[in-house]
């Protein structure tokens, strides 16, 4: 991964609230720029598409998404920590584990979670293995057997080196004894799209970003990486019940730059709490297969810090094997 701080914005979209900031709901700005570290169509974008219309109405602001893909989110989060204004006008969607594994795995990445202001986690999105609808793999065991028969030839996409899907691939290889050909993309969207189009054999991705395609019959789910079967996909087995000790996924929320105004932070937290209780929001989350996991303020900061320690320990355990295989 090479960090390019001057990377240009790939695209911009806006959610416009019917009531603007002059009503006094959000005092810092009438527009909030939201940095996304991945291409449109992935997990960050799924969260934005879900939350922003409701949050814009609560706060009376416009949300402007800025897509800054590259280095598994590190370009966007370096900009958040090092270059963004600290006036309440800029936040970022922050995704684990890549938010922490970027700098744990790559010393050239210089931001850390100590340089940002965690606002709230919104969803925790379980991992899932998906293939194209016409894939020869009808079951997860079909996929595993093919990987055993032809080591390092079965191609499996992930959202980028250091992301949750990448670590899922590593953990699965250790659990199963197989070797995959791991293919990194700039986000979940390009990964599952490549699987759907038959350009790769499978994608290790997340439920929330593929649920609609599964429902429409464009992707076939082989296994979920949750502790238990999901209500939204009751017929899809867990990797655990198939004999693999593998529970994985990604949590996604919002953070601001360091020294983010506390008043602005609390206004956003309070508005998000109202959004979480909105029946229309809850129905929209269910429709997307997203599991709401609201962790506000200092609890979110502690959650990220705890994960950081866990990822540091995991990387110390596996880094020699990973670096030897590169």
Buried (B, 14 or more C-beta within 10 A) or exposed (E): BEBEEEBEEBEEBBBEBEEBBEEEBBEBBBBBBBBBBBBBBBBBBBBBBBBBBBBBBBBBBBBBBBBBBBBBBBBBBBBBBEEBEBBBBBBBBBBBBBBBBBBBBBEEBBBBBEBBBBBBBBBBBBBBBBBBBEBEBEEBBBBBBBBEEEEEEBBBBBBBBBBBBBBBBBBBBBBBEBBBBBBBBBBBBBBBBBBBEEEBBBBBBBBBBBBBBBBEEBBBBBBBBBEEBBEBBEEBBBBBEBEBEBBBBBBBBBBBBBEBBEEBBEBBBEBBEBBBEBEEBEEBBBEBBBBBBBBBBEEBBEBBEEBBEEBBEBBEEBEEEBEEEE
